[in-house]
């Protein structure tokens, strides 16, 4: 089949509908909403602790910014359910800069909360 005989490509809608941006269009910077705050808290805590967070288990806005609880693997063991985890309370200002953190809990990965 010659190039001129190729079927025409169908457009499926705007780039917003497909999730793709046209070449040359500037990337949209995400707003400072919950997802952005979670990523920022995890990245900054990684820099301070030298360990990558496992997850963010809580996030709430405050008058001065945000507060998050971040779960971190502190000591890897075999089997994995005996690994030591820690919860860190992270405080971020409105710009997303980490202003404080503290370890609030240590537990084994396989432990279930029995709090009511």
Secondary structure, 3 states (H helix, E strand, C coil): CCHHHCCCCCCCCCHHHHCCCCCCCCCCCCCCCHHHHHHHHHHHHHHHHCCCEEEEEEEEECCCEEEEEEEEEEECCCCHHHCEEEEEEEEEECCCCEEEEEEEEEEECCCCCCCC
